[in-house]
């Protein structure tokens, strides 16, 4: 087997791996975007819960008075 034939054989083996890695990178980026969206929504819910907790504490204080 010549060097060129060997290089071609190696290239034929590596190319599908490159394609798979590229696809995986795209999927990872998509997942990262979705995770960021979920994190933002969770932060918004946390803020709302804190607001509700403060309202409940205020109401409890007024009821005790």
DOTI-145510 format. One record per residue (C-alpha): residue number from 0; x, y, z. Coordinates in nm, 2 decimals. Layout:
<recs>
i->NUM; east->X; north->Y; up->Z;
...
</recs>
This chain:
<recs>
i->0; east->0.00; north->0.00; up->0.00;
i->1; east->0.14; north->0.34; up->-0.10;
i->2; east->0.16; north->0.64; up->0.13;
i->3; east->-0.12; north->0.81; up->-0.07;
i->4; east->-0.35; north->0.51; up->-0.04;
i->5; east->-0.28; north->0.49; up->0.33;
i->6; east->-0.36; north->0.86; up->0.37;
i->7; east->-0.68; north->0.82; up->0.17;
i->8; east->-0.79; north->0.53; up->0.38;
i->9; east->-0.72; north->0.72; up->0.70;
i->10; east->-0.91; north->1.02; up->0.56;
i->11; east->-1.21; north->0.80; up->0.48;
i->12; east->-1.21; north->0.68; up->0.84;
i->13; east->-1.17; north->1.02; up->0.99;
i->14; east->-1.42; north->1.21; up->0.78;
i->15; east->-1.74; north->1.05; up->0.94;
i->16; east->-1.59; north->1.13; up->1.28;
i->17; east->-1.55; north->1.49; up->1.18;
i->18; east->-1.91; north->1.51; up->1.06;
i->19; east->-2.03; north->1.35; up->1.39;
i->20; east->-1.83; north->1.59; up->1.60;
i->21; east->-1.97; north->1.89; up->1.40;
i->22; east->-2.32; north->1.76; up->1.46;
i->23; east->-2.25; north->1.71; up->1.83;
i->24; east->-2.12; north->2.07; up->1.86;
i->25; east->-2.44; north->2.20; up->1.70;
i->26; east->-2.65; north->2.00; up->1.94;
i->27; east->-2.45; north->2.12; up->2.24;
i->28; east->-2.49; north->2.48; up->2.14;
i->29; east->-2.87; north->2.42; up->2.11;
i->30; east->-2.88; north->2.26; up->2.45;
i->31; east->-2.67; north->2.55; up->2.60;
i->32; east->-2.93; north->2.80; up->2.46;
i->33; east->-3.22; north->2.60; up->2.60;
i->34; east->-3.05; north->2.58; up->2.94;
i->35; east->-2.99; north->2.95; up->2.94;
i->36; east->-3.36; north->3.01; up->2.87;
i->37; east->-3.45; north->2.78; up->3.15;
i->38; east->-3.21; north->2.95; up->3.39;
i->39; east->-3.36; north->3.29; up->3.30;
i->40; east->-3.71; north->3.16; up->3.36;
i->41; east->-3.61; north->3.00; up->3.70;
i->42; east->-3.46; north->3.33; up->3.80;
i->43; east->-3.78; north->3.51; up->3.72;
i->44; east->-3.98; north->3.26; up->3.92;
i->45; east->-3.74; north->3.30; up->4.21;
i->46; east->-3.79; north->3.67; up->4.20;
i->47; east->-4.17; north->3.63; up->4.20;
i->48; east->-4.15; north->3.38; up->4.49;
i->49; east->-3.94; north->3.63; up->4.69;
i->50; east->-4.19; north->3.90; up->4.62;
i->51; east->-4.48; north->3.67; up->4.74;
i->52; east->-4.28; north->3.57; up->5.05;
i->53; east->-4.23; north->3.94; up->5.13;
i->54; east->-4.60; north->4.01; up->5.08;
i->55; east->-4.69; north->3.72; up->5.31;
i->56; east->-4.45; north->3.84; up->5.58;
i->57; east->-4.60; north->4.18; up->5.56;
i->58; east->-4.95; north->4.04; up->5.58;
i->59; east->-4.85; north->3.82; up->5.88;
i->60; east->-4.71; north->4.13; up->6.05;
i->61; east->-5.04; north->4.32; up->5.99;
i->62; east->-5.25; north->4.03; up->6.11;
i->63; east->-5.04; north->4.01; up->6.43;
i->64; east->-5.10; north->4.38; up->6.50;
</recs>
